Amino acid sequence: FEAFYIRKNPAYVYLKGNAILQINGQIINLNEMHYYFVLPSICIKDLKIKRIDAKQVMTIENLTSFHDVSLNDTFYIFTNGFHNHAIEAFLKCLYDFLGESVHYFHFGDIDAGGFHIYNDLCKKTHIPFQMYHMDVDTLKKYDTYTKKLTKNDRKRLKSMKNNEVITYMLK
């Protein structure tokens, strides 16, 4: 494959929050960085989480939201829509480290795609994520920015586990 310039590109995990990681003996203190950190997928197999200072973990679908959201005691992971293999591996490593000692949230779009992304994340990681601001009250608050559901949107929403906001959207 390489003779034809077909190579597997590395994937990346964008992280933000108070954490100390170790990769091949190198300590990475996110507390001291004051920015987000980008973890290459190749490093995940050698990653050791030393400490996470957070009461909740939040995955975020959109990059603007990832940069803008700032809640106390929260560790963030940017999913860029559907998560990739590197994000999934990191989340499983994180869950093995933290277990049920923190709350897990997902902040995504309130549309058929956003709920599909949320369901996919829960199904593939087996982490008990709760939705953050993906509810009826938020949808009503931003009603002027909504658009009509397409036939495909309705089909996708009907195929998912029904909840209050999906029921509201279908009505």
trRosetta pair geometry for C-beta under 8 A, 3 or more apart (Angstrom, degrees):
i j d omega theta_ij theta_ji phi_ij phi_ji
1 4 6.1 -71 -163 47 41 98
1 6 4.1 -84 -180 77 96 107
1 7 7.1 146 124 -75 108 45
2 5 7.1 38 -167 -88 43 24
2 6 7.0 -111 -78 58 30 60
2 7 6.1 50 -105 -77 79 92
10 40 5.2 -9 167 -162 139 100
10 41 5.2 -173 -167 34 80 102
10 42 5.9 -53 -124 -22 121 101
10 86 7.9 60 175 -66 70 146
11 40 7.8 129 79 -162 42 54
11 41 4.2 62 57 -44 81 134
11 84 4.7 -146 -151 113 148 145
11 85 6.3 139 24 57 159 81
11 86 3.8 -170 97 -5 117 131
11 87 7.5 -95 146 -18 128 76
12 38 5.1 -8 -174 -173 125 101
12 39 6.6 143 -163 71 67 46
12 40 5.8 -38 -103 -102 77 48
12 41 6.8 -98 -71 -30 32 80
12 86 6.6 64 -1 99 4 158
13 38 7.2 149 73 -159 44 51
13 39 4.3 -20 60 60 99 103
13 41 7.3 112 -19 -77 93 64
13 44 7.5 86 -2 -77 136 116
13 77 6.5 -30 -174 -149 99 100
13 78 7.8 154 -171 55 51 76
13 86 5.2 -141 -46 133 97 107
13 87 5.3 149 -108 -91 98 64
13 90 4.7 78 -118 -20 166 161
14 36 5.5 12 -174 163 92 134
14 37 7.6 152 -156 79 48 42
14 38 5.6 -21 -99 -101 65 74
14 39 7.9 -164 -71 20 19 76
14 66 6.5 45 114 174 134 152
14 77 7.0 131 80 -159 63 49
14 78 3.8 -3 70 35 120 121
14 80 7.9 106 13 -39 120 101
15 19 7.0 -60 159 41 131 144
15 30 6.7 -85 118 -106 113 148
15 36 6.3 156 78 -167 41 81
15 37 4.8 -23 65 63 98 92
15 38 7.6 175 20 -84 77 25
15 39 6.1 40 -8 -12 120 112
15 75 7.5 -14 -166 -179 93 91
15 76 6.9 146 -160 85 45 65
15 77 6.0 -14 -103 -100 68 68
15 78 7.9 -125 -61 9 29 83
15 90 7.9 -130 -71 174 116 149
16 30 7.5 170 -146 -177 29 132
16 35 7.8 -87 -116 147 93 37
16 36 4.3 -50 -77 -106 97 86
16 37 7.3 163 -79 16 47 71
16 66 6.9 142 4 176 138 88
16 75 7.5 166 87 -162 51 50
16 76 4.2 -7 60 58 96 113
16 78 7.8 63 -3 -31 106 96
17 30 6.4 37 78 121 48 143
17 52 7.4 27 117 -155 125 86
17 53 7.7 -169 156 66 94 72
17 54 5.7 -1 177 -67 137 132
17 74 6.2 -115 -110 109 123 51
17 75 3.5 -172 92 -119 169 60
17 76 5.5 150 -38 14 110 71
18 30 6.5 180 -133 90 21 103
18 31 5.0 41 -136 -86 78 92
18 52 7.2 113 96 -167 71 46
18 53 3.8 -45 112 60 126 108
18 54 6.4 161 55 -52 93 84
18 75 7.0 -98 47 -85 59 91
19 30 4.6 31 55 30 79 130
19 31 7.4 175 37 -38 31 79
19 49 7.1 -54 -169 -149 114 94
19 51 6.5 177 -152 94 51 62
19 52 4.8 -5 -109 -108 96 66
19 53 7.0 -154 -74 19 46 72
19 54 7.7 -22 -66 -15 91 113
19 75 6.1 73 -51 -125 118 126
20 27 6.5 -15 -171 -167 100 97
20 28 7.1 157 -158 81 50 52
20 29 5.2 -10 -110 -108 86 69
20 30 7.1 -140 -75 17 37 79
20 31 7.2 -24 -64 -1 83 107
20 49 7.9 111 84 -171 58 55
20 50 4.2 -55 103 73 101 115
20 51 4.4 34 35 44 105 96
21 27 7.6 146 82 -159 45 48
21 28 4.5 -15 64 61 94 106
21 30 7.2 59 -1 -27 99 102
21 37 8.0 -176 19 118 137 159
21 39 7.7 -83 155 -97 173 128
21 47 6.2 -35 -169 -155 112 96
21 48 7.1 143 -168 77 61 51
21 49 6.0 -38 -111 -110 73 54
21 50 6.5 -178 -104 11 17 91
22 25 6.8 -2 -177 -119 105 9
22 26 6.7 155 -156 74 61 43
22 27 5.5 -26 -100 -98 83 57
22 28 7.1 -179 -84 17 30 78
22 47 7.3 131 75 -160 52 48
22 48 4.3 -19 64 63 103 101
22 49 7.9 -167 22 -80 78 10
22 50 5.4 81 -18 -41 105 114
23 26 5.3 -23 68 59 74 98
23 28 6.7 23 8 -12 101 120
23 43 4.9 -14 -138 -168 142 114
23 46 5.2 77 -156 107 74 105
23 47 5.6 -23 -92 -96 86 61
23 48 7.6 -179 -75 22 39 72
24 46 5.2 5 -49 163 80 142
27 50 7.3 -9 -132 -4 93 157
28 37 6.8 112 161 -150 129 153
29 32 4.5 48 104 12 112 110
29 33 7.1 169 99 -23 62 86
30 33 5.3 -51 -150 23 45 120
30 37 5.4 -97 -107 -17 103 135
31 53 7.5 42 -79 28 118 133
33 36 8.0 -96 120 57 131 7
33 37 6.1 85 74 -66 173 101
36 66 7.5 38 -92 150 152 109
36 67 7.7 -83 -28 -99 134 70
36 76 7.9 -66 -116 83 107 115
36 78 7.7 25 -159 -15 149 125
39 43 5.8 -118 -173 70 85 125
39 44 6.9 89 146 -72 119 82
39 47 7.3 32 -164 -91 136 138
39 86 7.6 178 101 167 94 119
39 90 6.7 116 85 -98 144 139
40 43 5.1 93 69 0 81 105
40 86 7.9 -89 169 -142 33 148
41 44 5.8 -34 -161 -3 47 117
41 84 7.9 -74 -83 113 132 120
41 85 7.0 54 -139 91 136 92
41 86 3.5 -99 -99 -96 101 124
41 89 7.4 91 -147 44 86 137
42 45 7.6 -50 178 19 40 102
43 46 5.8 -75 -164 53 56 100
43 47 5.9 79 138 -58 82 96
44 47 5.1 -35 -146 -1 38 126
44 86 6.1 -177 -32 -149 145 78
44 89 4.8 78 152 115 153 128
44 90 5.8 -102 -122 -71 122 77
44 93 6.8 -159 -169 -20 95 150
47 90 7.5 4 69 -114 168 79
47 93 6.2 48 92 172 122 163
49 52 6.3 -8 178 -37 123 102
49 93 6.5 143 -20 144 117 100
49 94 6.5 109 -62 -105 159 58
49 97 4.4 -29 71 -92 136 166
52 57 7.8 -2 168 -81 146 106
52 75 5.5 -31 -165 -57 112 157
52 94 7.3 73 -60 -148 156 93
52 97 6.9 107 -2 117 123 128
52 98 6.0 -44 55 -76 141 117
52 102 7.7 -62 111 -38 127 152
53 73 7.5 -98 142 -131 72 67
53 75 8.0 132 67 -62 46 108
54 57 6.3 100 112 -70 141 64
54 73 5.3 131 -147 175 53 60
54 74 5.6 73 -148 -132 116 12
54 75 4.0 -115 -25 -21 164 96
54 102 6.1 38 106 -127 88 144
55 73 4.1 20 14 150 98 129
55 74 7.5 -45 54 -73 71 54
55 102 5.8 167 176 -132 30 88
55 103 6.8 20 141 19 74 93
56 71 7.5 -23 65 104 125 132
56 73 6.5 81 20 118 81 88
56 74 5.1 -22 76 -110 94 79
56 75 7.4 -171 98 27 46 70
56 102 5.5 167 -98 177 28 100
56 103 4.3 -25 -111 66 94 91
56 104 7.1 177 -161 -79 75 23
56 105 6.0 21 175 0 121 110
57 74 7.3 147 -102 -161 20 67
57 75 5.0 -25 -111 69 72 98
57 76 7.8 167 -163 -83 56 26
57 77 7.2 17 179 -1 97 107
57 94 6.6 127 -130 151 157 136
57 98 7.0 144 -35 69 134 168
57 102 5.6 86 -13 117 91 136
57 103 7.4 -170 27 90 65 46
57 104 5.1 -14 66 -112 99 71
57 105 7.2 172 88 28 49 69
58 69 7.4 -96 108 123 149 146
58 71 7.5 80 -10 39 150 129
58 74 5.5 2 3 -172 117 117
58 75 7.3 159 23 79 68 46
58 76 5.3 -23 72 -107 91 71
58 77 7.4 -180 93 28 45 70
58 104 7.7 161 -85 -163 40 47
58 105 4.5 -17 -109 73 84 100
58 106 7.1 161 -160 -92 65 24
58 107 5.9 24 -180 -7 114 109
58 132 6.3 -7 -134 -7 116 159
59 76 7.7 130 -104 -161 24 59
59 77 4.9 -32 -106 74 71 97
59 78 7.7 137 -161 -109 64 10
59 79 5.0 47 177 -39 110 117
59 83 7.3 -46 -160 -73 142 123
59 87 7.9 87 -131 179 121 125
59 91 7.4 -6 -74 -98 126 129
59 104 8.0 21 -5 -176 94 89
59 105 7.4 -164 29 98 64 53
59 106 4.8 -13 64 -115 100 77
59 107 7.2 -175 90 27 51 68
59 121 6.4 -168 79 -156 161 151
59 129 6.9 -39 25 -120 116 140
60 65 5.0 -155 -173 104 124 109
60 66 4.5 164 90 -81 138 78
60 69 6.5 -172 -99 28 146 142
60 76 6.0 -2 -5 -162 118 108
60 77 7.2 164 18 81 74 45
60 78 5.5 -36 69 -108 94 58
60 79 6.6 179 75 11 37 86
60 106 7.8 174 -79 -160 32 53
60 107 4.8 -10 -112 66 74 106
60 108 7.6 168 -157 -73 40 59
61 65 7.2 35 60 50 66 138
61 79 5.5 -33 -103 61 47 111
61 80 7.6 -103 -168 37 47 2
61 81 5.9 57 -164 -93 89 32
61 106 7.5 61 -40 176 94 91
61 107 6.7 -135 8 101 84 59
61 108 3.7 75 -20 -117 140 82
61 109 6.1 -96 92 -11 153 77
61 114 6.4 -100 -27 -127 174 86
61 117 5.9 77 -110 120 125 157
62 65 4.3 79 74 13 100 108
62 66 6.7 -159 97 -14 50 85
62 108 7.5 131 -16 -134 86 52
62 109 7.2 93 -43 -53 117 88
63 66 5.3 -49 -147 30 35 118
63 67 6.6 28 157 -13 66 102
63 78 6.3 46 -104 -154 63 136
63 80 7.0 29 -58 -98 94 73
64 67 6.0 -60 -154 39 31 105
64 68 6.0 14 156 -9 68 118
65 68 5.7 -67 -134 48 30 103
65 69 5.4 26 173 -23 73 112
65 107 6.1 -150 152 122 143 124
66 69 6.9 -42 -120 30 16 103
66 76 6.3 146 -147 158 79 134
66 78 4.2 12 -109 -93 154 109
69 74 8.0 -68 137 103 106 151
69 76 7.0 144 85 -101 113 143
69 107 6.8 100 -70 80 166 171
71 74 4.3 55 78 -6 99 142
75 94 8.0 -168 113 -153 140 135
75 102 8.0 -1 26 179 112 165
77 87 6.5 129 164 -149 123 100
77 90 6.9 168 -131 107 138 128
77 91 6.7 -177 93 -80 174 93
77 94 7.8 -122 -51 -18 142 165
79 82 7.1 -112 156 138 109 10
79 83 4.5 -66 -148 -78 103 80
79 87 5.8 106 -121 -172 69 164
79 108 8.0 -34 53 -88 134 107
79 117 7.2 131 117 177 143 121
79 121 7.0 -48 -121 -94 156 128
80 83 7.7 110 51 -105 77 42
80 84 7.5 -1 62 -16 119 103
81 113 7.8 -41 -147 161 99 116
81 117 6.1 -122 -177 -109 56 138
82 117 5.5 -131 -81 -121 61 90
82 120 6.1 -22 -131 96 96 153
83 87 3.9 -121 -163 88 104 134
83 88 5.6 127 126 -53 124 79
83 91 7.4 -10 -166 -12 160 139
83 117 8.0 117 -14 -167 74 91
83 120 7.6 -176 27 114 89 106
83 121 5.8 93 -2 -105 124 90
83 124 7.5 -161 66 76 119 138
83 125 7.8 23 64 -47 158 118
84 87 5.3 97 50 12 64 100
84 88 7.1 -123 104 -4 34 93
85 88 5.6 -56 -146 39 32 114
85 89 6.2 33 156 -20 66 106
86 89 5.8 -53 -147 36 30 110
86 90 6.3 29 154 -17 64 107
87 90 5.7 -55 -147 39 31 111
87 91 6.1 32 155 -20 66 107
88 91 5.8 -54 -144 36 29 110
88 92 6.4 28 157 -18 63 106
88 124 5.9 -61 -123 133 128 119
88 125 5.9 -147 -141 -83 79 89
89 92 5.9 -56 -149 36 29 110
89 93 6.4 31 152 -18 63 107
90 93 5.6 -57 -150 38 33 113
90 94 6.1 34 152 -20 67 107
91 94 5.4 -52 -144 38 32 115
91 95 6.1 32 155 -19 66 106
91 125 5.0 -40 113 -131 134 137
91 127 6.2 -97 162 -22 115 149
92 95 5.7 -51 -142 38 30 110
92 96 6.4 36 153 -22 63 103
92 125 6.2 -149 -67 -147 79 82
92 127 8.0 -138 -89 -49 53 111
93 96 5.7 -51 -149 33 30 113
93 97 6.5 26 151 -16 62 108
94 97 5.7 -60 -152 38 31 110
94 98 6.0 -3 163 8 70 114
95 98 6.3 -65 -127 54 28 90
95 99 6.8 82 176 -87 60 29
95 104 7.9 4 -99 -80 101 143
95 125 7.1 139 -21 169 149 106
95 126 8.0 156 129 85 168 80
95 127 5.2 -129 -89 -98 142 111
96 99 7.4 13 -164 -62 17 71
98 101 5.4 -124 -179 51 73 100
98 102 5.1 -28 172 15 132 114
100 128 7.9 26 -111 33 92 128
103 130 6.9 -32 178 21 103 123
104 127 5.3 -125 171 156 171 110
104 128 5.9 126 50 80 123 61
104 129 4.7 -86 125 -97 106 58
104 130 6.7 129 86 11 63 74
105 129 6.3 101 -140 -160 12 81
105 130 5.4 -38 -106 68 68 80
105 131 7.2 53 -157 176 78 8
105 132 4.1 56 176 -44 125 119
106 117 7.9 -173 169 116 136 93
106 118 5.1 152 102 -121 147 90
106 121 5.9 132 -102 82 149 156
106 122 7.9 -99 -17 -51 147 90
106 129 4.5 42 -22 172 107 136
106 130 7.4 179 19 80 75 32
106 131 6.0 -41 66 -109 87 51
106 132 6.4 -179 74 13 31 92
106 134 7.6 -11 96 -5 84 142
107 131 7.9 113 -92 -169 40 58
107 132 4.3 -46 -79 74 85 114
107 133 6.1 30 -132 45 94 103
107 134 7.3 -178 -135 -36 44 102
108 114 4.0 162 130 -157 108 96
108 115 7.7 175 92 -59 130 33
108 117 5.4 -178 -143 80 158 126
108 118 5.6 -145 29 -57 143 97
108 131 7.7 -76 33 -138 91 91
108 134 6.2 20 58 -81 75 136
109 113 6.2 17 72 81 131 95
109 114 3.3 -148 73 -66 72 127
109 117 7.8 77 36 28 90 134
110 114 5.8 -60 -65 67 14 155
110 115 8.0 46 -147 -46 42 91
110 133 8.0 -95 -53 133 115 71
110 134 5.3 175 -91 -140 86 70
110 138 6.4 178 -56 104 152 113
110 139 5.3 -152 152 -85 153 94
110 142 7.9 133 44 63 137 127
110 165 6.9 -96 -152 175 106 138
110 169 7.9 -169 161 -79 91 131
111 114 4.9 97 47 7 65 105
111 115 7.3 -138 93 -2 33 88
111 153 7.1 -69 -179 -135 88 120
112 115 6.1 -60 -151 39 30 105
112 116 6.3 32 152 -22 65 109
112 149 7.1 100 -39 -139 118 102
112 152 7.5 168 95 120 166 75
112 153 4.1 -160 -24 -145 143 75
112 154 7.9 -78 -84 -34 138 21
112 156 4.2 88 -176 83 124 131
112 157 5.2 -94 -109 -51 95 88
113 116 5.5 -56 -146 36 32 114
113 117 6.3 35 154 -21 67 104
113 156 7.8 10 -64 137 46 162
114 117 5.6 -51 -149 34 31 113
114 118 6.4 33 151 -19 63 105
114 134 6.6 -162 139 -128 127 126
115 118 5.4 -48 -146 36 37 116
115 119 6.3 37 155 -18 67 104
115 134 7.5 151 -83 175 78 134
115 156 7.8 139 73 135 108 105
115 157 6.8 65 63 -111 149 75
115 160 5.7 20 138 -136 121 178
115 166 6.5 91 -126 -83 165 108
116 119 5.9 -53 -146 38 30 110
116 120 6.3 32 153 -20 63 109
116 156 6.0 -48 -63 -180 123 123
116 160 7.1 -123 -85 -74 62 129
117 120 5.8 -56 -147 37 28 113
117 121 6.3 33 154 -23 63 107
118 121 5.8 -56 -151 33 28 114
118 122 6.6 23 155 -14 64 106
118 129 7.0 -144 -161 104 84 133
118 131 6.2 5 -141 -93 151 99
118 134 7.0 175 -67 118 154 174
119 122 5.9 -57 -149 39 31 108
119 123 6.0 29 156 -19 67 112
119 160 5.7 -133 -57 -134 153 111
119 161 7.1 155 -111 18 121 99
120 123 5.8 -57 -142 39 27 111
120 124 6.0 11 166 -7 65 114
121 124 6.6 -66 -140 43 20 98
121 125 6.0 -10 173 8 61 119
121 127 7.7 -51 149 55 86 104
121 129 6.1 2 113 14 117 157
122 125 6.8 -73 -133 49 18 91
122 126 7.6 67 173 -97 53 18
122 127 6.8 -115 -126 66 55 63
122 128 7.5 44 -138 -121 101 27
122 129 5.3 -122 -84 37 91 104
123 126 7.8 3 178 -66 20 55
125 129 7.8 63 69 -24 129 114
131 134 3.8 -88 177 55 123 116
131 135 6.8 147 106 -54 120 79
131 165 7.9 -102 103 16 163 146
133 138 4.7 116 -171 -92 73 157
134 138 6.8 -58 -89 57 13 144
134 165 6.5 -150 144 45 70 174
135 138 5.2 95 57 12 71 101
135 139 7.0 -132 103 -5 37 93
135 164 7.1 16 -152 86 80 117
135 165 5.4 -135 -142 -67 34 125
136 139 5.5 -58 -146 39 32 113
136 140 6.2 32 156 -19 68 106
136 164 5.7 -76 -31 134 120 107
136 165 5.1 -153 -57 -97 69 74
136 168 4.9 122 -111 -23 107 168
137 140 5.8 -54 -147 37 29 110
137 141 6.3 35 152 -26 63 106
138 141 5.5 -50 -147 31 32 117
138 142 6.6 0 163 9 65 107
139 142 6.6 -76 -148 53 26 87
139 143 7.0 66 148 -79 61 68
139 146 7.0 53 -169 -76 85 134
139 165 6.3 141 -18 -146 140 104
139 168 6.7 141 75 110 151 135
139 169 7.2 -109 -148 -75 160 90
140 143 5.6 -3 -159 -51 38 109
142 145 4.8 -35 167 35 97 115
142 146 6.9 118 115 -42 80 86
143 146 5.7 -45 -156 7 42 118
149 153 4.0 -138 -164 93 87 132
149 154 5.2 105 136 -56 128 81
149 157 7.2 -47 -146 -1 144 141
149 169 6.6 101 -62 163 133 96
149 170 7.5 -20 8 -106 168 46
150 153 4.5 107 48 0 72 101
150 154 7.2 -135 93 -3 42 84
151 154 5.9 -53 -153 34 31 112
151 155 6.5 33 149 -20 64 106
152 155 5.5 -52 -147 35 34 114
152 156 6.3 34 154 -19 66 105
153 156 5.8 -58 -150 37 29 109
153 157 6.2 24 156 -16 66 109
154 157 5.9 -57 -144 40 28 109
154 158 6.2 28 158 -19 64 110
154 170 6.6 101 -134 -124 84 85
155 158 6.0 -58 -147 37 26 110
155 159 6.6 25 155 -21 61 109
156 159 5.9 -62 -153 33 30 111
156 160 7.0 27 153 -23 63 106
157 160 6.0 -58 -155 27 36 111
157 166 5.2 172 -169 -155 102 101
157 169 6.2 -128 -139 95 157 125
157 170 5.9 -171 117 -70 137 101
158 170 7.1 98 -72 -107 82 137
160 166 6.3 -142 82 -115 116 157
162 166 5.4 -137 -142 83 56 128
162 167 5.9 66 -175 -58 104 92
163 166 5.2 88 49 14 68 104
163 167 7.0 -131 96 -6 31 93
164 167 5.9 -59 -150 37 26 112
164 168 6.3 27 154 -19 64 109
165 168 5.4 -51 -146 37 35 115
165 169 6.2 37 154 -21 66 105
166 169 5.6 -52 -146 36 32 113
166 170 6.3 31 156 -18 64 106
167 170 5.9 -58 -149 37 28 109
167 171 6.6 27 153 -19 63 105
168 171 5.9 -57 -152 34 30 110
